[in-house]
């Protein structure tokens, strides 16, 4: 399946990551919007269209909401400690970046640490402010420690799509705003980015 997104002066072509079976017709979906995607990097954007493409098309969040607005696992399952100030995520082992590298705990740690960095200026940084520790326990386990007990699952973790550290980790925080990745991202979601046509 091929997805074609037309947003104002922006055209993005995405293709499904699953192979087409023999005889299966590939389809095209056209989505029109009056706004540009702004950026495809989840650390930089606030526009609802961009967020929707990031969370549901190109990348994967740790959790999502079900029809009853309850958090459910997406990239990871989780467990709270008894005091509800430590959240341990156990990542799925079957999620791969579209360039063939597996999605692992180091990606989650780098993404959350970058979102906490004031130089990056992630728009929802304040929603992460009570996190005092982000740690990779092993390749599929991430621990988040909060300065105080959390009454509910942090909404921001259903919104912040995880990014590939092997593509972005060598950049300085300020370089994230102008990174080539923002125009040609490598995701781990259901669709693979193919092409960007500005104007």
GROMACS elastic network, one bead per residue, 0.5 to 0.9 nm:
[ bonds ]
;  ai    aj funct       b0    kb
    1    14     6  0.87217   500
    1    15     6  0.59772   500
    1    16     6  0.52918   500
    1    17     6  0.85585   500
    1    18     6  0.83986   500
    1    19     6  0.86905   500
    1    20     6  0.74910   500
    1    25     6  0.78314   500
    1    27     6  0.50161   500
    1    28     6  0.66128   500
    1    29     6  0.86272   500
    1   191     6  0.89826   500
    2    13     6  0.71958   500
    2    14     6  0.58974   500
    2    16     6  0.61461   500
    2    26     6  0.66604   500
    2    27     6  0.58643   500
    2    28     6  0.51031   500
    2    29     6  0.70241   500
    2   191     6  0.85285   500
    3    12     6  0.82814   500
    3    13     6  0.58745   500
    3    15     6  0.58683   500
    3    16     6  0.76756   500
    3    27     6  0.76814   500
    3    28     6  0.53187   500
    3    30     6  0.67735   500
    3    31     6  0.84912   500
    3   191     6  0.81684   500
    4    11     6  0.71027   500
    4    12     6  0.60107   500
    4    14     6  0.62917   500
    4    15     6  0.84950   500
    4    28     6  0.64281   500
    4    29     6  0.56132   500
    4    30     6  0.50565   500
    4    31     6  0.68055   500
    5    10     6  0.78740   500
    5    11     6  0.55698   500
    5    12     6  0.51850   500
    5    13     6  0.62971   500
    5    14     6  0.78984   500
    5    29     6  0.74965   500
    5    30     6  0.54952   500
    5    32     6  0.65784   500
    5    33     6  0.85100   500
    6     9     6  0.73078   500
    6    10     6  0.56372   500
    6    12     6  0.65816   500
    6    13     6  0.87178   500
    6    30     6  0.66999   500
    6    31     6  0.56154   500
    6    33     6  0.66253   500
    6    36     6  0.87184   500
    7    11     6  0.61592   500
    7    12     6  0.82666   500
    7    31     6  0.73624   500
    7    32     6  0.53051   500
    7    34     6  0.59829   500
    7    35     6  0.56272   500
    7    36     6  0.52563   500
    7    37     6  0.68021   500
    7    49     6  0.88774   500
    8    11     6  0.80593   500
    8    32     6  0.71685   500
    8    33     6  0.57574   500
    8    35     6  0.52474   500
    8    36     6  0.55997   500
    8    37     6  0.87487   500
    8   199     6  0.83028   500
    9    34     6  0.85053   500
    9    35     6  0.79651   500
    9    36     6  0.65056   500
    9   197     6  0.83808   500
    9   198     6  0.63445   500
   10    35     6  0.83699   500
   10    36     6  0.58219   500
   10    37     6  0.72113   500
   10   196     6  0.75294   500
   10   197     6  0.61204   500
   10   198     6  0.51629   500
   10   199     6  0.59194   500
   11    36     6  0.89770   500
   11   195     6  0.81568   500
   11   196     6  0.59605   500
   11   197     6  0.50536   500
   11   198     6  0.65965   500
   11   199     6  0.80801   500
   12   193     6  0.76704   500
   12   194     6  0.74994   500
   12   195     6  0.57495   500
   12   197     6  0.63539   500
   12   198     6  0.86527   500
   13   192     6  0.87086   500
   13   193     6  0.64761   500
   13   194     6  0.54436   500
   13   195     6  0.52373   500
   13   196     6  0.66855   500
   13   197     6  0.85419   500
   14    57     6  0.85345   500
   14    58     6  0.83443   500
   14   191     6  0.58462   500
   14   192     6  0.53982   500
   14   194     6  0.52570   500
   14   195     6  0.72261   500
   15    18     6  0.87302   500
   15   190     6  0.86291   500
   15   191     6  0.52984   500
   15   192     6  0.51559   500
   15   193     6  0.65444   500
   15   194     6  0.66782   500
   16    19     6  0.76288   500
   16    20     6  0.88512   500
   16   190     6  0.61908   500
   16   192     6  0.60045   500
   16   193     6  0.89096   500
   17    98     6  0.78060   500
   17   189     6  0.83379   500
   17   190     6  0.60862   500
   17   191     6  0.54633   500
   17   192     6  0.58647   500
   18   190     6  0.81188   500
   18   191     6  0.85204   500
   20    23     6  0.80976   500
   20    24     6  0.59852   500
   20    25     6  0.77559   500
   20    26     6  0.72823   500
   21    24     6  0.53377   500
   21    25     6  0.86052   500
   22    25     6  0.86271   500
   32    35     6  0.88601   500
   33    36     6  0.76054   500
   33    49     6  0.80790   500
   35    38     6  0.80902   500
   35    47     6  0.86434   500
   35    49     6  0.77987   500
   36    39     6  0.83405   500
   36    47     6  0.88766   500
   36    49     6  0.82779   500
   36    50     6  0.81372   500
   37    40     6  0.67835   500
   37    45     6  0.85582   500
   37    47     6  0.73354   500
   37    48     6  0.88548   500
   37    49     6  0.64073   500
   37    51     6  0.86344   500
   37    53     6  0.84925   500
   38    41     6  0.89482   500
   38    44     6  0.86589   500
   38    45     6  0.66491   500
   38    46     6  0.84025   500
   38    47     6  0.71130   500
   38    49     6  0.89218   500
   38    50     6  0.67193   500
   39    42     6  0.77320   500
   39    44     6  0.68502   500
   39    45     6  0.60698   500
   39    47     6  0.89471   500
   39    50     6  0.68510   500
   39   177     6  0.89448   500
   39   182     6  0.59418   500
   39   183     6  0.74102   500
   40    43     6  0.88829   500
   40    44     6  0.80955   500
   40    45     6  0.74858   500
   40    50     6  0.64539   500
   40    51     6  0.82422   500
   40    53     6  0.79015   500
   40    54     6  0.65494   500
   40    58     6  0.86946   500
   40   181     6  0.82606   500
   40   182     6  0.53126   500
   40   183     6  0.68654   500
   40   184     6  0.83579   500
   40   185     6  0.71264   500
   41    44     6  0.56756   500
   41    45     6  0.66882   500
   41    50     6  0.86336   500
   41    54     6  0.75777   500
   41   161     6  0.88409   500
   41   163     6  0.82718   500
   41   176     6  0.84908   500
   41   177     6  0.85121   500
   41   181     6  0.76867   500
   41   182     6  0.54201   500
   41   183     6  0.86223   500
   41   185     6  0.77961   500
   42    45     6  0.56774   500
   42    46     6  0.83298   500
   42    50     6  0.81023   500
   42    51     6  0.69150   500
   42    54     6  0.64434   500
   42    55     6  0.83341   500
   42    59     6  0.89689   500
   42   122     6  0.82611   500
   42   159     6  0.86892   500
   42   160     6  0.64166   500
   42   161     6  0.60751   500
   42   162     6  0.80714   500
   42   163     6  0.80178   500
   43    46     6  0.89327   500
   43   111     6  0.81268   500
   43   114     6  0.78376   500
   43   115     6  0.62803   500
   43   120     6  0.74180   500
   43   121     6  0.77560   500
   43   122     6  0.50261   500
   43   123     6  0.73869   500
   43   124     6  0.87729   500
   43   160     6  0.75324   500
   43   161     6  0.83285   500
   43   163     6  0.88747   500
   43   176     6  0.85041   500
   43   177     6  0.89251   500
   44   120     6  0.77996   500
   44   121     6  0.73514   500
   44   122     6  0.57247   500
   44   123     6  0.68683   500
   44   176     6  0.84186   500
   44   177     6  0.71429   500
   45    48     6  0.85526   500
   45    50     6  0.67638   500
   45    51     6  0.69447   500
   45   122     6  0.78527   500
   45   123     6  0.71383   500
   46    49     6  0.87543   500
   46    50     6  0.73317   500
   46    51     6  0.67841   500
   46   123     6  0.66462   500
   46   124     6  0.87287   500
   47    50     6  0.54029   500
   47    51     6  0.62244   500
   47    52     6  0.87293   500
   48    51     6  0.50121   500
   48    52     6  0.60684   500
   48    53     6  0.86497   500
   49    52     6  0.51508   500
   49    53     6  0.62929   500
   49    54     6  0.85936   500
   50    53     6  0.52124   500
   50    54     6  0.61049   500
   50    55     6  0.86251   500
   51    54     6  0.50477   500
   51    55     6  0.60154   500
   51    56     6  0.83348   500
   51   159     6  0.77074   500
   51   160     6  0.86870   500
   51   161     6  0.87805   500
   52    55     6  0.53037   500
   52    56     6  0.57778   500
   52    57     6  0.74378   500
   53    56     6  0.55641   500
   53    58     6  0.63023   500
   53    59     6  0.81542   500
   54    57     6  0.58600   500
   54    58     6  0.52205   500
   54    59     6  0.54515   500
   54    60     6  0.77543   500
   54    61     6  0.89710   500
   54   160     6  0.87139   500
   54   161     6  0.66113   500
   54   187     6  0.87603   500
   54   189     6  0.85223   500
   55    58     6  0.67758   500
   55    59     6  0.55734   500
   55    60     6  0.57836   500
   55    61     6  0.62148   500
   55    64     6  0.89743   500
   55   158     6  0.83441   500
   55   159     6  0.67544   500
   55   160     6  0.74727   500
   55   161     6  0.56867   500
   55   162     6  0.89674   500
   55   189     6  0.80399   500
   56    59     6  0.66718   500
   56    60     6  0.69549   500
   56    61     6  0.84648   500
   56   189     6  0.70354   500
   56   190     6  0.76942   500
   56   191     6  0.88893   500
   57    60     6  0.80670   500
   57   187     6  0.87357   500
   57   188     6  0.88948   500
   57   189     6  0.56468   500
   57   190     6  0.57722   500
   57   191     6  0.55176   500
   57   192     6  0.81339   500
   58   161     6  0.89801   500
   58   185     6  0.82435   500
   58   186     6  0.79237   500
   58   187     6  0.50972   500
   58   188     6  0.63257   500
   58   190     6  0.65246   500
   58   191     6  0.55401   500
   58   192     6  0.63239   500
   58   193     6  0.69056   500
   59    97     6  0.88568   500
   59   161     6  0.58134   500
   59   162     6  0.66661   500
   59   163     6  0.74563   500
   59   186     6  0.84587   500
   59   190     6  0.76616   500
   59   191     6  0.83099   500
   60    63     6  0.83402   500
   60    74     6  0.71474   500
   60    75     6  0.62935   500
   60   160     6  0.85332   500
   60   161     6  0.53192   500
   60   162     6  0.60424   500
   60   163     6  0.85001   500
   60   187     6  0.79728   500
   60   188     6  0.62379   500
   60   189     6  0.52906   500
   60   190     6  0.85027   500
   61    64     6  0.69185   500
   61    73     6  0.88667   500
   61    74     6  0.63675   500
   61    75     6  0.60350   500
   61    76     6  0.85030   500
   61   157     6  0.68648   500
   61   158     6  0.57884   500
   61   159     6  0.65572   500
   61   160     6  0.59960   500
   61   162     6  0.57957   500
   62    72     6  0.89181   500
   62    73     6  0.65921   500
   62    74     6  0.54296   500
   62    76     6  0.53480   500
   62    77     6  0.79431   500
   62    89     6  0.83004   500
   62    91     6  0.81722   500
   62   108     6  0.84348   500
   62   157     6  0.61392   500
   62   158     6  0.63004   500
   62   159     6  0.85502   500
   62   160     6  0.79640   500
   62   161     6  0.73510   500
   62   162     6  0.74025   500
   63    71     6  0.62277   500
   63    72     6  0.55450   500
   63    75     6  0.64097   500
   63    76     6  0.67897   500
   63    77     6  0.79347   500
   63   155     6  0.89707   500
   63   157     6  0.63345   500
   63   159     6  0.81633   500
   64    69     6  0.87186   500
   64    70     6  0.80930   500
   64    71     6  0.54835   500
   64    72     6  0.54238   500
   64    73     6  0.64389   500
   64    74     6  0.60669   500
   64   155     6  0.89453   500
   64   157     6  0.81417   500
   64   159     6  0.78074   500
   65    68     6  0.75092   500
   65    69     6  0.50149   500
   65    70     6  0.51969   500
   65    72     6  0.58025   500
   65    73     6  0.85975   500
   65   158     6  0.71679   500
   66    69     6  0.51674   500
   66    70     6  0.54437   500
   66    71     6  0.64001   500
   66    72     6  0.64274   500
   67    70     6  0.74292   500
   68    71     6  0.88907   500
   71   153     6  0.72030   500
   71   155     6  0.83429   500
   71   158     6  0.76215   500
   72    76     6  0.89702   500
   72    77     6  0.79041   500
   72   158     6  0.89836   500
   73    76     6  0.53394   500
   73    77     6  0.50536   500
   73    78     6  0.76250   500
   74    77     6  0.74530   500
   74    91     6  0.89161   500
   74    92     6  0.84921   500
   74   158     6  0.88024   500
   75    90     6  0.85332   500
   75    91     6  0.58268   500
   75    92     6  0.58811   500
   75    95     6  0.76677   500
   75   162     6  0.89380   500
   76    89     6  0.58457   500
   76    90     6  0.52449   500
   76    92     6  0.56572   500
   76   140     6  0.88833   500
   76   141     6  0.88996   500
   77    88     6  0.83577   500
   77    89     6  0.56537   500
   77    90     6  0.53050   500
   77    91     6  0.65232   500
   77    92     6  0.79038   500
   78    87     6  0.66679   500
   78    88     6  0.53945   500
   78    90     6  0.60513   500
   78    91     6  0.86132   500
   79    86     6  0.83975   500
   79    87     6  0.58027   500
   79    88     6  0.54035   500
   79    89     6  0.67748   500
   79    90     6  0.85955   500
   80    83     6  0.77291   500
   80    84     6  0.53580   500
   80    85     6  0.72857   500
   80    86     6  0.57797   500
   80    88     6  0.64441   500
   81    84     6  0.52465   500
   81    85     6  0.67355   500
   81    86     6  0.55056   500
   81    87     6  0.65953   500
   81    88     6  0.80207   500
   82    85     6  0.80119   500
   82    86     6  0.84241   500
   83    86     6  0.74595   500
   83   148     6  0.87645   500
   83   149     6  0.62093   500
   83   150     6  0.86279   500
   84    87     6  0.72250   500
   84   146     6  0.84731   500
   84   148     6  0.80392   500
   84   150     6  0.56460   500
   84   151     6  0.74686   500
   84   152     6  0.89727   500
   85   144     6  0.82792   500
   85   145     6  0.58249   500
   85   147     6  0.68542   500
   85   148     6  0.56596   500
   85   150     6  0.59996   500
   86   143     6  0.69546   500
   86   144     6  0.56278   500
   86   146     6  0.61165   500
   86   149     6  0.80346   500
   86   150     6  0.87031   500
   87   142     6  0.83333   500
   87   143     6  0.58602   500
   87   144     6  0.51198   500
   87   145     6  0.64180   500
   87   146     6  0.82239   500
   88   141     6  0.69945   500
   88   142     6  0.57828   500
   88   144     6  0.62926   500
   88   145     6  0.86217   500
   89   105     6  0.89079   500
   89   140     6  0.80647   500
   89   141     6  0.55649   500
   89   142     6  0.51286   500
   89   143     6  0.63158   500
   89   144     6  0.81121   500
   90   105     6  0.85823   500
   90   140     6  0.57098   500
   90   142     6  0.67228   500
   90   143     6  0.89965   500
   91    94     6  0.88936   500
   91    95     6  0.87524   500
   91   103     6  0.85088   500
   91   104     6  0.71602   500
   91   105     6  0.71669   500
   91   139     6  0.85646   500
   91   141     6  0.61646   500
   91   142     6  0.80196   500
   92    95     6  0.64155   500
   92   103     6  0.85069   500
   92   104     6  0.85045   500
   92   140     6  0.72425   500
   93    96     6  0.83485   500
   93   102     6  0.77573   500
   93   103     6  0.76542   500
   93   104     6  0.77664   500
   93   140     6  0.71045   500
   94   102     6  0.76658   500
   94   103     6  0.81680   500
   95   102     6  0.61838   500
   95   103     6  0.56511   500
   95   104     6  0.84063   500
   95   188     6  0.66895   500
   95   189     6  0.83857   500
   96    99     6  0.78893   500
   96   100     6  0.60513   500
   96   101     6  0.56658   500
   96   103     6  0.51115   500
   96   104     6  0.86326   500
   96   187     6  0.85401   500
   96   188     6  0.57176   500
   96   189     6  0.86483   500
   97   100     6  0.55364   500
   97   101     6  0.52368   500
   97   102     6  0.58293   500
   97   103     6  0.60474   500
   97   164     6  0.73655   500
   97   186     6  0.65973   500
   97   187     6  0.55445   500
   97   189     6  0.80355   500
   98   101     6  0.73065   500
   98   102     6  0.89029   500
   98   186     6  0.59028   500
   98   187     6  0.57782   500
   98   188     6  0.57308   500
   98   189     6  0.83229   500
   98   191     6  0.88222   500
   98   192     6  0.64031   500
   98   193     6  0.85862   500
   99   102     6  0.89318   500
   99   186     6  0.68236   500
   99   187     6  0.83442   500
   99   188     6  0.89161   500
  101   104     6  0.89808   500
  101   164     6  0.88925   500
  101   166     6  0.85253   500
  102   188     6  0.88927   500
  103   106     6  0.82029   500
  103   107     6  0.65820   500
  103   108     6  0.85147   500
  103   140     6  0.87140   500
  103   162     6  0.88966   500
  103   163     6  0.88565   500
  103   164     6  0.73494   500
  103   188     6  0.75219   500
  104   107     6  0.56088   500
  104   108     6  0.70480   500
  104   138     6  0.89836   500
  104   139     6  0.56415   500
  104   140     6  0.56568   500
  104   141     6  0.82674   500
  104   164     6  0.88768   500
  105   108     6  0.51357   500
  105   109     6  0.61917   500
  105   110     6  0.85726   500
  105   135     6  0.86691   500
  105   136     6  0.58594   500
  105   137     6  0.80496   500
  105   138     6  0.70411   500
  105   139     6  0.51206   500
  105   140     6  0.50978   500
  105   141     6  0.58208   500
  105   142     6  0.58301   500
  106   109     6  0.50766   500
  106   110     6  0.60083   500
  106   111     6  0.84612   500
  106   135     6  0.87456   500
  106   136     6  0.64336   500
  106   138     6  0.88275   500
  106   139     6  0.70172   500
  106   140     6  0.85276   500
  106   142     6  0.83297   500
  106   164     6  0.86182   500
  106   165     6  0.69851   500
  107   110     6  0.52347   500
  107   111     6  0.60642   500
  107   112     6  0.86456   500
  107   162     6  0.66058   500
  107   163     6  0.60609   500
  107   164     6  0.54147   500
  107   165     6  0.51023   500
  107   166     6  0.80299   500
  107   169     6  0.89403   500
  108   111     6  0.51814   500
  108   112     6  0.61916   500
  108   113     6  0.84702   500
  108   134     6  0.89321   500
  108   136     6  0.84683   500
  108   142     6  0.74055   500
  108   162     6  0.58370   500
  108   163     6  0.73114   500
  108   164     6  0.84189   500
  108   165     6  0.84581   500
  109   112     6  0.53992   500
  109   113     6  0.59996   500
  109   114     6  0.84268   500
  109   134     6  0.60567   500
  109   135     6  0.64534   500
  109   136     6  0.65555   500
  109   142     6  0.71118   500
  109   143     6  0.88417   500
  109   165     6  0.89349   500
  110   113     6  0.51640   500
  110   114     6  0.59395   500
  110   115     6  0.84875   500
  110   134     6  0.88981   500
  110   162     6  0.86787   500
  110   163     6  0.79328   500
  110   164     6  0.83391   500
  110   165     6  0.62732   500
  110   169     6  0.72867   500
  111   114     6  0.51539   500
  111   115     6  0.61444   500
  111   116     6  0.86956   500
  111   160     6  0.84151   500
  111   161     6  0.82112   500
  111   162     6  0.58643   500
  111   163     6  0.58683   500
  111   164     6  0.80136   500
  111   165     6  0.75919   500
  112   116     6  0.62359   500
  112   117     6  0.87505   500
  112   128     6  0.83600   500
  112   134     6  0.74464   500
  112   160     6  0.83536   500
  112   162     6  0.81249   500
  113   116     6  0.50627   500
  113   117     6  0.63611   500
  113   134     6  0.71005   500
  114   117     6  0.50824   500
  114   118     6  0.84350   500
  114   119     6  0.87204   500
  114   120     6  0.65437   500
  114   121     6  0.88479   500
  114   122     6  0.79971   500
  114   173     6  0.73970   500
  115   118     6  0.78306   500
  115   120     6  0.66972   500
  115   121     6  0.72288   500
  115   122     6  0.52041   500
  115   123     6  0.84431   500
  115   124     6  0.79317   500
  115   125     6  0.59906   500
  115   128     6  0.79737   500
  115   160     6  0.86276   500
  116   119     6  0.88136   500
  116   120     6  0.78677   500
  116   121     6  0.80370   500
  116   122     6  0.73147   500
  116   125     6  0.56823   500
  116   126     6  0.82713   500
  116   128     6  0.67164   500
  116   129     6  0.72995   500
  116   131     6  0.86715   500
  117   120     6  0.55121   500
  117   121     6  0.68146   500
  117   122     6  0.77816   500
  117   125     6  0.80186   500
  117   173     6  0.77667   500
  118   121     6  0.50417   500
  118   122     6  0.75214   500
  118   125     6  0.78031   500
  118   173     6  0.89812   500
  119   122     6  0.84990   500
  119   173     6  0.60737   500
  119   174     6  0.64619   500
  120   173     6  0.53115   500
  120   174     6  0.62279   500
  120   175     6  0.88195   500
  120   176     6  0.72752   500
  120   177     6  0.79133   500
  121   124     6  0.83855   500
  121   125     6  0.70413   500
  122   125     6  0.52633   500
  122   126     6  0.88000   500
  123   126     6  0.79813   500
  124   127     6  0.54608   500
  124   128     6  0.72544   500
  124   156     6  0.72418   500
  124   160     6  0.87212   500
  125   128     6  0.53675   500
  125   129     6  0.65170   500
  125   156     6  0.89572   500
  126   130     6  0.82572   500
  127   130     6  0.76223   500
  127   154     6  0.78398   500
  127   155     6  0.81570   500
  127   156     6  0.63442   500
  128   131     6  0.57463   500
  128   154     6  0.82175   500
  128   156     6  0.73251   500
  128   157     6  0.88809   500
  129   132     6  0.78757   500
  129   146     6  0.86878   500
  129   147     6  0.89840   500
  130   145     6  0.83960   500
  130   146     6  0.52672   500
  130   147     6  0.54210   500
  130   148     6  0.71834   500
  131   134     6  0.74299   500
  131   144     6  0.67225   500
  131   145     6  0.57269   500
  131   147     6  0.62636   500
  131   148     6  0.88078   500
  132   144     6  0.76831   500
  132   145     6  0.56743   500
  132   146     6  0.54012   500
  132   147     6  0.59510   500
  133   143     6  0.76528   500
  133   144     6  0.56732   500
  133   145     6  0.50124   500
  133   146     6  0.70941   500
  133   147     6  0.88892   500
  134   142     6  0.71518   500
  134   143     6  0.58334   500
  134   145     6  0.67009   500
  135   138     6  0.89953   500
  135   141     6  0.85768   500
  135   142     6  0.56781   500
  135   143     6  0.51764   500
  135   144     6  0.66391   500
  135   145     6  0.86389   500
  136   139     6  0.69736   500
  136   140     6  0.80165   500
  136   141     6  0.60885   500
  136   143     6  0.64537   500
  137   140     6  0.77160   500
  137   141     6  0.52523   500
  137   142     6  0.55982   500
  137   143     6  0.66960   500
  138   141     6  0.51481   500
  138   142     6  0.72782   500
  139   142     6  0.82234   500
  145   148     6  0.86437   500
  146   149     6  0.68472   500
  146   150     6  0.75799   500
  150   153     6  0.71407   500
  150   154     6  0.78155   500
  151   154     6  0.88255   500
  152   155     6  0.82647   500
  153   156     6  0.88145   500
  153   157     6  0.81092   500
  154   157     6  0.58049   500
  154   158     6  0.77462   500
  155   158     6  0.55291   500
  155   159     6  0.69239   500
  156   159     6  0.50137   500
  156   160     6  0.60625   500
  157   160     6  0.55204   500
  157   161     6  0.79919   500
  158   161     6  0.77715   500
  162   187     6  0.87850   500
  162   188     6  0.86461   500
  163   166     6  0.89981   500
  163   167     6  0.83388   500
  163   168     6  0.78570   500
  163   186     6  0.84569   500
  163   187     6  0.73328   500
  163   188     6  0.84866   500
  164   167     6  0.54952   500
  164   168     6  0.63964   500
  164   169     6  0.77846   500
  164   186     6  0.75239   500
  164   187     6  0.75483   500
  164   188     6  0.86042   500
  165   168     6  0.50279   500
  165   170     6  0.79968   500
  166   169     6  0.58565   500
  166   170     6  0.78036   500
  167   170     6  0.75865   500
  167   171     6  0.87278   500
  167   181     6  0.76847   500
  167   185     6  0.89631   500
  167   186     6  0.79364   500
  168   171     6  0.56860   500
  168   172     6  0.88327   500
  168   176     6  0.75989   500
  168   179     6  0.82630   500
  168   181     6  0.77764   500
  169   172     6  0.80284   500
  171   174     6  0.79859   500
  171   175     6  0.58180   500
  171   176     6  0.65862   500
  171   179     6  0.81639   500
  172   175     6  0.52282   500
  172   176     6  0.69084   500
  173   176     6  0.55676   500
  173   177     6  0.80139   500
  174   177     6  0.61005   500
  174   178     6  0.79543   500
  175   178     6  0.55555   500
  175   179     6  0.59313   500
  176   179     6  0.51081   500
  176   180     6  0.87389   500
  176   181     6  0.84307   500
  176   182     6  0.81524   500
  177   182     6  0.78082   500
  178   181     6  0.83555   500
  178   182     6  0.72290   500
  179   182     6  0.57298   500
  179   183     6  0.79051   500
  180   183     6  0.56155   500
  180   184     6  0.63435   500
  180   185     6  0.79860   500
  181   186     6  0.73527   500
  182   185     6  0.58693   500
  183   195     6  0.86469   500
  183   196     6  0.67669   500
  184   193     6  0.70858   500
  184   194     6  0.77911   500
  184   195     6  0.72031   500
  184   196     6  0.71763   500
  185   192     6  0.87520   500
  185   193     6  0.65293   500
  185   194     6  0.88669   500
  186   192     6  0.73597   500
  186   193     6  0.68209   500
  187   190     6  0.87018   500
  187   191     6  0.79339   500
  187   192     6  0.65054   500
  187   193     6  0.72973   500
  188   191     6  0.77996   500
  188   192     6  0.75884   500
  189   192     6  0.71779   500
  193   196     6  0.83879   500
